[in-house]
Amino acid sequence: MVTIVPAKEIYIKGSDHAVLLLHSFTSHTRDMKKVATVLHEQGYTCYVPLYRGHGHIPEQLLQYNIDDWWEDVLNAYQFLLDEGYEKISVIGISIGGVFALKLAQLKKLEQIIVLSVPVDKEPEQLKQRIIDYAHNYKQIEGKSTLQISNEIAIFNDMALNSSIAFQKFIKETMQHLNKIEIPIAIFYGERDEELYAQSAEIIYQQVNSSIKRVRGFEKSKHLMTLGREQDEIIKEILDFMTQVR
C-alpha cells in the first residue's frame, strides 16, 4: 500500500503585489505550484490556498460543498488583505477560474487570469468527477479491485444535491459577467472538451473589460498548468500581468 502525502497550501512572500492562485475541483495546490514559483521569482507574493476536503483521502470531499469552497476563497482573499496587500490579482483554473470571476464581481482586484473555465456543468458530470477521482486515488494507493469496488460504493450512492448546487453556483456567476471591468485573460486547452473553448468565447464577449485576451493552447488538455505547454502558458500569464501592472 502506498501512503499519499496530503497536500498543503503555498504562501511565498515577495513584493506588495499579491497573486491568489486557485486550484481545480478534486485536485489541489499542485495545479498552481510551478505558476506560483515562477511568479515569485519575478517578485510577486503568491498564495495558493487548499479548499477543504481536497488533497486528502477522497472521502473527505463528501463532507464539503461548493459553498464551503467559496468561503475558503473569500477567506484566502481576506487573509491577503489582513497581511497588508492592497494589490491583489487572481489566477484560477477550472472551478478556481469560476471563483476568480466571482471575486472580480464582488471585490477589488488588479486583474484576473482564468483557465479551463466552464460556463455550465451538468450535476451528473460533477458527481462522476468525484467518483473518478476516488477510483484513481485508491488505485494509486495500491488497493485491490475488490477493495476499491467496496469503497467506491459510498461515492456511487451520493445524492445529486451538492452537484446541483455546484451547477447553480457556476450558472449564477456567469449571469453577472458584465460586472467585470478589470483586465482579464481567458485561456483554454484545445484538447479539452469543446465546452471550454465555447465557454472562453462567451466569457470574452460578456465581460466589460477594456483590456481582455482569449487564447487556446493547441496541445493542452484540462489541467493546462500541468501539461505539455506549461512553460508557454506561464510565459503568457507573466506577459499579461506585466503588461497591465
N, C-alpha and C positions, 0 to 999 in steps of 0.2 A: 504493500500500500504506500502511496505517495502522499505526504503531507504538504498541502498547498499553503504557502505563507500568505496570510491576509494582507490586503492592500492597505496603504496609508495615504493620508493627504500629503501634499507637497507645498512647502512655503519657503521661497528663497527671496531674500530681500535684495533690492537694488536701488534704483532711482525713485523719485517721488511719483513716477507714473506706474501704477499697478495694473496688472493684467489678471483677470479672473478667468480661469480655463475650466470648462465644464465638460465632463466625460459623457459617454453614451449610456443608454439603458442596458442593463445586465453586464456592463463592463466595469472598468474602474479607472483609477488615475493614470494607468499606463498609456491610455489613449493620448494623454497630453504631456507625458513626461519629457519626450525629446523636444516638443514645441517649447515647453517651459524652460528647458535647459538652454536652448539656443537664444530665446528671448532674453533670458537672464544674462547671457554672455554679451548681449547688446545693451545691457544696462537696466532692463526692466525688472521691477519686482513682480514675481509670479506666485499665484496661489491657486492650487488645484485641490478643491475640497472633494471629499468622498461622500456620496449620498448614502444615507442609512440603508443597511441591508446589502449593499454592493461590496464586491471584493472579498466576500467571505463565502461560507457554505451556502448553496442556493436556497436552502430552507429559510434563511434569514430574510430573503427578499419578500417572502409571503407575509411578513409582519408589517410591511410598509406599503404606501401607495403614492400616487403622483403628488398629492398634497404635502406629504412628508418631504418628498424630494425637492419640491418647490420651496418649502420652508428652509431646507438646507441651503438652497441657493441664496435666498434672502438673508439668511444668517451669515453666509460667506461674504456677501456684499457689505453687510453691516460690519463685519469683522475688519474689512479693509478700511472702512470709514473710521472705525474706532482706533485703528493703527495710525491714522493721520493722513491717509491717502485721499486726495481730492480729485486727482485724475485717475479714472478707472476705465479701462477698456475690457471688453468681454469677448472670448473666443469659445464657441461651443460646437460640439459635434452631435448629430442626431438629436436626441431629446435635449442634450446640452445646448444645441442650437435653438431649439424651441424656447428654452429658458432664457437664452440671450435675447431673443426677440421680445419676450415678455418683459424682461428687465428694462429693455430700451423704451418700452411703452410707459413704464412707471417711474424709472429712476434717472438720475443724471449720469450719463456715460459719455466718454470721449468718442468711441466708435465701437462697432461690433463686427465680428467675422463669424459667419455660420457655415458649417459644413454638413453635407448629407442630411438636410432637414426635410421632413415630410410635412405637407400641409394637411394630411389626414392619415389615419392608420386604423384599420379595422380591429375591433376588440379581439377577434379570433386570432389575428396575426400577432398581436401583443402577447396573448396567452401562449401561443406557440413559441414565441421568442424565449419565454421563461422556461418552457419545457425543454427546448433545445439546449439552452444554457445549462440547465440542471443535468441533462443527459451527458453533455460534453465534459462538464466538471467531474462527474462521477467516473467517466471513462479515464480521465487524466489521473484521478486518484487510484486507478487500477482495480476498481471493483468489478466483480463478475457480472455477466449479463443478467443472471437471475437476481442478484442483489440490486442491480440498477433498476430492473423491471419492478421489483418490490418497492424501492424507494421513490420511484418516479410516479407512483400511483397518486400521491397527495397533490402533485402538480397537475396531473390529468383531471383530477376531481375539482380543481379550482373553479369557483363561480366566476362569471364574467364581470361582476360588479366593478372591480377595480380597473379592469381593462376598458370598460365603458366610460368610467370617469377619466381615464387617461386620454381616450379619444376626444372626449368633450373638452379637456384642457387644451389639447392641440388645436382643435377647431375654433375655440374661443380666442386663442392667441392670434390665429390667422385672421379673425374678423376685425382686428384692430391694427393691422399693419400700417394703415395710413397715419397712425400716430408717430411712427418712426421717422425722424428727420435728421438724425446724426449719420455720419458716413458709415456705409455698410458694404462688406464684401460677402458674396454668396458663392460657395464652391460646392461642386458635386462630382461624384465619380461616374464616368461614362460606362463603367462595367457594373454599376449598381442597378437596382430596379429602375425602370423607366420613370416611375413615380417621382424620383428625386430630381431628375432633370426638369420635369414639368413643374415641380414644387419650386425649384430655384427660379424659374422664369416668372411664376406667379408672385413670389416674394419680391423679385426685382421690379416688377411692374407696379406693385401696390404700395411699396414704401414711398414716403415723400422726401427721401434723402436727395440732396442735390449732388452729393458725391456717392456713387454706388457702382459696384463692379460685380459681374457674374462670370463665372468661368467653370467649364467642365474639364476634368483631367482624364484623358483617354485610357490610361492603364489602371485607374483606381476603382476599387470596389467601395463598400460602405464605410469601413474604418480607414478613411483616407490617410489619417495621420500615422498609421502603422504600415501602410502599403508601399508598393514599389516606387511611387512618386513622392514619398515622404519628404525628401530633401527639397524638391521643387515646390511643393506645397508650403513648406516652412519659409522658403525664399519669397514666395508670393505674399505670405502673411506679413513678413517683415517689410516688404516693399510697400504694401498698403498702409501699414502702420506708420512708417516713416514719412510717407507722402502726405498724410493728413495730420501729423503730430502737431 
